[in-house]
Structure formats: C-alpha cells, structure tokens
Amino acid sequence: MQSWQKKVDRWLESRIDPSLLQKLKAIPTRQNEYGFDPFGFSMDQAKIALVLTQWLYRYYFRVKTYNINNIPKGRAIIVSNHSGQLPFDGVTIGGALIFDLDPPRIARSMIEHFVPKLPYVSYLFNRWGQITGTPENCLRLLRDEEIVLVFPEGAKGISKPFSDRYKIQGFGNGFMRLALETGSPIIPTAVIGAEEQAPAVNVTPIAKVLQMPAFPIMPFPPFVP
C-alpha cells in the first residue's frame, strides 16, 4: 500500500512545476506529525486538488487574473461575487493565489453548512483546506495569519437564475466585523464569466426534498451542471 501511495505521489508531483512545488513546500503550515492541521488540511493530499485546479485554471477556463500583486502578506479576507451553480469561481481564485502569486498562498474558503453533509465531498474539501463557514473558524484562521476566501452571497448567489446574472444578491456583513476585530484587510474581488458557464433553472421542490439550497437543471445536455 505504501509503495502504491508513493507512486501516486510521484506522479502528482511530476504534473506540478518543480519551482512551484518547492514554493508550496516552503509555505508555513500548522500541521501535526501526521501531516494535518487542526481543520484537517493536508498539503500532501492537496496535491490532487492542485493538479485538477491547474488543468481547469490554465487549459479549461483559461483564467486571466488582474492586480494579483494587491494581495498582501499575512492575514486577509478576499470577498467575491458568487455565481455559476458550482463553485468554480472559488477554484479560479484559489488557482490565482497559487499559480500567479509569488510567493503562492493557500486560500481557505468558507463553504456552505450543507457541504459537510455530503458523502466524499466533505472529506475531500477538508483535506484540501476548505472550512465550514462559521465566524469561529474564520476568526481562528485569521489569527493564524491565513488568507480567507468568502462569498457573502452564499447559496443565493450561486443558485440565482440566469436572468439575474451579474446582479449581486443580498448578503450579510459578518465578514466585516471579523475584519475589524482582527485588523484584516478586505480584498474586493470580481469574477467575470462564471455567470455564463452553467446557465440553469433551479427546481425548488426537489431541492427541499433533498435538503439542498438549490437543484439546478440546465436546458441542454447533460442537464445538471
């Protein structure tokens, strides 16, 4: 089993630029002797997400990032609009911090409360550094000088109908209180293009039965984003 894991690890590392890999290894982390931080994040297991993100960022979405050097060192809160049915906007922002920022940083995204209920997905998100969006979790990360990514629109932003594209939905200001409490700079961020990548209609009755914030159906194959 260990031999198989080493082969997978070597294959993953072969897909990552060696200089980037060295920079990522130099990022200070609060991991224990087993390689996990208090939230379950593992830099080794995050390599899987890194390879997937690299392909999406560079070759599928072909993301263009502007003013990335405005990201400060130390604690900070990135606040972005939210859209697209699935959180590819979070993937692209996280990719920008890794592939276009020097030195790279790991975004700790605040995810919806229903995500930990999902099989497999909840496990992977924890291992890849994503955190359930509670004020307590955000506060701990900021005090540890992490960079936190929040989408204050939440599920309302990601599941809005296509007719409301590029219209910001109502959101709370809890992130502002945390920024003031910790002295963290707020970095306003705009994601352009996610609105069009998966236009869909949300079927509210099905969403309620499945206890999901939305159940999107696309008007063309494969019908679900």
C-alpha positions as CSV (number, residue, x, y, z in Angstrom):
1,M,0.0,0.0,0.0
2,Q,2.8,2.4,0.9
3,S,4.5,1.7,-2.4
4,W,1.3,2.4,-4.3
5,Q,0.9,5.7,-2.5
6,K,4.4,6.7,-3.2
7,K,3.9,6.1,-6.9
8,V,0.8,8.2,-6.9
9,D,2.6,11.0,-5.1
10,R,5.5,10.9,-7.5
11,W,3.0,11.1,-10.4
12,L,1.2,14.0,-8.9
13,E,4.5,15.9,-8.3
14,S,5.5,15.2,-11.9
15,R,2.5,17.2,-13.0
16,I,3.4,20.2,-11.0
17,D,6.1,22.7,-11.9
18,P,9.2,21.9,-9.7
19,S,9.8,25.5,-8.7
20,L,6.1,25.9,-7.7
21,L,6.3,22.7,-5.7
22,Q,9.3,24.0,-3.8
23,K,7.5,27.3,-3.0
24,L,4.4,25.4,-1.8
25,K,6.6,23.2,0.5
26,A,8.0,26.4,1.9
27,I,4.6,27.8,2.9
28,P,4.4,27.7,6.7
29,T,1.7,25.3,7.9
30,R,0.5,24.3,11.3
31,Q,0.4,20.6,10.6
32,N,1.0,17.8,13.2
33,E,3.2,14.8,12.9
34,Y,0.6,13.1,10.7
35,G,0.6,16.0,8.2
36,F,-2.8,17.6,9.1
37,D,-3.6,21.0,10.5
38,P,-6.4,21.5,13.1
39,F,-9.0,21.7,10.4
40,G,-7.9,18.5,8.6
41,F,-5.9,20.2,5.8
42,S,-3.1,18.1,4.3
43,M,-0.6,19.6,2.0
44,D,0.2,16.2,0.6
45,Q,-3.4,15.3,-0.2
46,A,-3.9,18.8,-1.6
47,K,-1.7,17.9,-4.5
48,I,-4.6,16.1,-6.1
49,A,-6.7,19.3,-6.0
50,L,-3.6,21.2,-7.2
51,V,-3.3,19.1,-10.4
52,L,-7.1,19.4,-11.1
53,T,-7.1,23.1,-10.4
54,Q,-4.1,23.6,-12.7
55,W,-5.9,22.0,-15.6
56,L,-9.1,23.9,-15.0
57,Y,-7.3,27.2,-14.5
58,R,-4.8,27.0,-17.3
59,Y,-6.5,25.0,-20.0
60,Y,-10.2,24.7,-19.5
61,F,-11.3,28.1,-18.2
62,R,-8.1,29.8,-19.3
63,V,-8.3,32.3,-16.5
64,K,-6.9,35.8,-16.7
65,T,-6.0,37.4,-13.4
66,Y,-5.6,41.1,-12.8
67,N,-3.9,43.0,-10.0
68,I,-2.8,39.9,-8.2
69,N,0.0,41.8,-6.5
70,N,-2.5,43.7,-4.4
71,I,-2.7,40.6,-2.2
72,P,-0.9,41.5,1.0
73,K,1.2,39.3,3.2
74,G,-0.3,37.9,6.3
75,R,-4.0,37.7,7.2
76,A,-6.6,39.0,4.7
77,I,-10.1,38.4,3.6
78,I,-10.9,38.0,-0.1
79,V,-14.6,38.9,-0.7
80,S,-16.0,37.9,-4.1
81,N,-19.2,37.7,-6.0
82,H,-20.7,34.2,-6.3
83,S,-22.3,32.5,-9.3
84,G,-22.3,29.6,-11.7
85,Q,-24.2,26.8,-9.9
86,L,-21.0,25.0,-8.9
87,P,-18.1,26.8,-7.1
88,F,-15.7,27.1,-10.0
89,D,-15.3,30.8,-9.1
90,G,-13.7,29.6,-5.8
91,V,-11.4,27.2,-7.8
92,T,-10.2,30.0,-10.1
93,I,-9.5,32.4,-7.2
94,G,-7.6,29.7,-5.3
95,G,-5.7,28.9,-8.5
96,A,-4.8,32.6,-9.0
97,L,-3.2,32.6,-5.5
98,I,-1.2,29.6,-6.3
99,F,-0.2,29.9,-9.9
100,D,0.0,33.7,-10.4
101,L,1.0,35.0,-7.0
102,D,4.7,34.9,-5.9
103,P,5.1,33.5,-3.3
104,P,1.9,31.4,-3.6
105,R,-0.7,31.2,-0.9
106,I,-3.4,28.7,0.0
107,A,-6.9,30.1,0.1
108,R,-9.0,28.8,3.0
109,S,-12.6,29.1,1.6
110,M,-15.6,29.4,3.8
111,I,-18.0,26.7,2.4
112,E,-21.8,26.3,2.9
113,H,-23.1,24.5,6.0
114,F,-24.8,21.8,3.9
115,V,-21.4,20.7,2.3
116,P,-20.2,18.7,5.4
117,K,-23.4,16.5,5.0
118,L,-22.3,15.4,1.5
119,P,-20.5,12.0,1.3
120,Y,-16.9,12.0,0.0
121,V,-17.1,15.7,-0.9
122,S,-17.0,16.8,2.7
123,Y,-13.9,14.7,3.3
124,L,-12.1,16.0,0.3
125,F,-12.9,19.6,1.0
126,N,-11.4,19.3,4.5
127,R,-8.3,17.7,3.2
128,W,-7.9,20.4,0.5
129,G,-8.1,23.2,3.0
130,Q,-11.8,24.3,2.8
131,I,-13.6,25.2,6.0
132,T,-17.2,25.3,7.1
133,G,-18.2,29.0,7.1
134,T,-18.6,29.8,10.8
135,P,-17.4,33.0,12.4
136,E,-15.3,30.9,14.9
137,N,-13.5,29.1,12.1
138,C,-12.8,32.3,10.2
139,L,-11.6,34.0,13.3
140,R,-9.1,31.2,14.1
141,L,-7.7,31.2,10.5
142,L,-7.2,35.0,10.5
143,R,-5.5,34.9,13.8
144,D,-3.2,32.3,12.3
145,E,-2.3,34.8,9.5
146,E,-4.2,32.8,6.8
147,I,-5.9,34.2,3.8
148,V,-9.7,33.5,3.9
149,L,-12.0,33.5,0.9
150,V,-15.6,34.3,1.5
151,F,-18.6,34.6,-0.8
152,P,-21.1,36.5,1.3
153,E,-24.0,36.0,-1.1
154,G,-23.8,32.3,-0.3
155,A,-26.2,29.9,-1.9
156,K,-28.3,32.8,-3.1
157,G,-25.5,33.9,-5.4
158,I,-24.6,30.6,-6.8
159,S,-28.1,29.4,-7.5
160,K,-29.7,32.6,-8.9
161,P,-31.5,32.4,-12.2
162,F,-29.7,33.3,-15.4
163,S,-32.0,36.4,-15.7
164,D,-30.3,37.7,-12.6
165,R,-26.7,37.2,-13.9
166,Y,-24.2,39.8,-12.7
167,K,-26.7,41.1,-10.1
168,I,-25.3,40.9,-6.6
169,Q,-27.7,39.2,-4.2
170,G,-28.3,40.4,-0.6
171,F,-25.7,39.4,1.9
172,G,-24.7,39.8,5.5
173,N,-21.8,41.8,6.9
174,G,-20.3,39.3,9.3
175,F,-17.0,39.2,7.4
176,M,-16.7,43.0,8.0
177,R,-17.0,42.5,11.8
178,L,-14.3,39.8,11.7
179,A,-12.0,42.0,9.6
180,L,-12.4,44.8,12.1
181,E,-11.8,42.5,15.1
182,T,-8.6,41.0,13.6
183,G,-7.3,44.0,11.7
184,S,-7.5,42.1,8.5
185,P,-7.6,43.9,5.1
186,I,-10.6,43.2,2.9
187,I,-9.7,42.5,-0.8
188,P,-12.8,43.0,-3.0
189,T,-12.7,40.6,-6.0
190,A,-14.8,40.3,-9.1
191,V,-15.2,37.1,-11.1
192,I,-16.3,37.6,-14.7
193,G,-17.5,34.7,-16.8
194,A,-18.9,32.3,-14.2
195,E,-22.4,33.6,-14.8
196,E,-22.4,32.0,-18.3
197,Q,-20.6,28.7,-17.7
198,A,-23.7,26.8,-16.5
199,P,-27.0,28.7,-17.0
200,A,-29.7,26.7,-15.3
201,V,-33.2,26.7,-13.7
202,N,-33.4,25.8,-10.1
203,V,-36.2,23.4,-9.1
204,T,-37.1,24.4,-5.6
205,P,-39.4,21.4,-4.7
206,I,-36.7,18.9,-5.5
207,A,-34.1,21.0,-3.6
208,K,-36.4,21.0,-0.5
209,V,-36.8,17.2,-0.6
210,L,-33.0,16.7,-0.9
211,Q,-32.4,19.4,1.7
212,M,-30.2,21.3,-0.7
213,P,-30.1,25.1,-1.2
214,A,-30.9,24.6,-4.9
215,F,-31.4,21.9,-7.5
216,P,-30.2,23.3,-10.9
217,I,-31.3,21.8,-14.2
218,M,-29.7,23.0,-17.4
219,P,-31.8,23.4,-20.5
220,F,-29.3,21.3,-22.5
221,P,-27.3,18.1,-22.0
222,P,-26.1,16.9,-19.6
223,F,-29.0,18.8,-17.9
224,V,-27.3,19.0,-14.5
225,P,-24.1,21.1,-14.0
